[in-house]
Amino acid sequence: MTKDKIYKGVYESRNFSFEAFSLTKEGADKAIRKALKDHTKQYACEKDWFFEDDIFVVEYKLNTGYRDMSEIKLTK
C-alpha cells in the first residue's frame, strides 16, 4: 500500500450510483460489495438485482486530475 494512491469501488444501476473508497484495491472491492448488500437489505431488493460483472474498482493517484475516471495527460 502506498500513500499516494486511493481506490474507488463503483457500481451504476438504473436508479442509483454507488461508490466506496479505500487505501487498497481489496478494501474498495469489499466496501462496494457491502454497500450493495446493505442497499439490498434497506430496499428489500431481490438478491440478484445487481450484476457482478458491473462492479469495478478504479485506482487513482492523489493530487492528480481525472476526466471520466482516466488521468488527464497532455501529449507533446
ZIKA-V617586 format. One record per pair of residues at least 24 apart in sequence whose C-alpha atoms are under 8 Angstrom apart, sorted by the first residue. I is the first residue (numbers start at 1). J is the second residue. Records with the same first field share a line. If there is no record, write none. Layout:
I=J / J
//
This chain:
4=61 / 62
5=59 / 60 / 61 / 62
6=59 / 60 / 61 / 62
7=57 / 58 / 59 / 60
8=57 / 58 / 59 / 60
9=55 / 56 / 57 / 58
10=55 / 56 / 57 / 58
11=54 / 55 / 56
12=54
13=50
25=57 / 58 / 59
28=57
29=56 / 57
//
